[in-house]
Amino acid sequence: MEITKRLLFLDDIRYPIEAYHYTKQDIFLRKDWHIVRNYEQFVNRILEKGLPEMISFDHDLADQHYLKPNSQEFVEKTGYDCAKWLVEYCMDNYLDLPKFYCHSMNPVGKENIESLLKNFKNY
């Protein structure tokens, strides 16, 4: 029987140990992270396995073709889109938000994710 990994790490390229190097958060030293690389993997993992104990978010989930030409609209879904989906999922299923951390190096994206999740948690 597989032991379900209770930590979810959302990042298109990094691994948890790499996040430890710049965050110095000991949680990233744990070995039981399940890594998802994009929005679809994030949603599918939660739908299949349920909410994890904790989620760590990256914001930028694709570097190439990031913005549509002449617009601020993202082509690829971001960590913020994952956070919005998570809030909706928790509301629809009457679930508490899991613990969360944002290891993104994008300061604006990080602030957007943290603000959304903190506001929902306080709601």
Summary of the structure (lengths in Angstrom):
residues: 123
radius of gyration: 14.2
end to end distance: 37.5
largest distance: 50.4
contacts: 337
relative contact order: 0.18
helix: 43%
strand: 15%
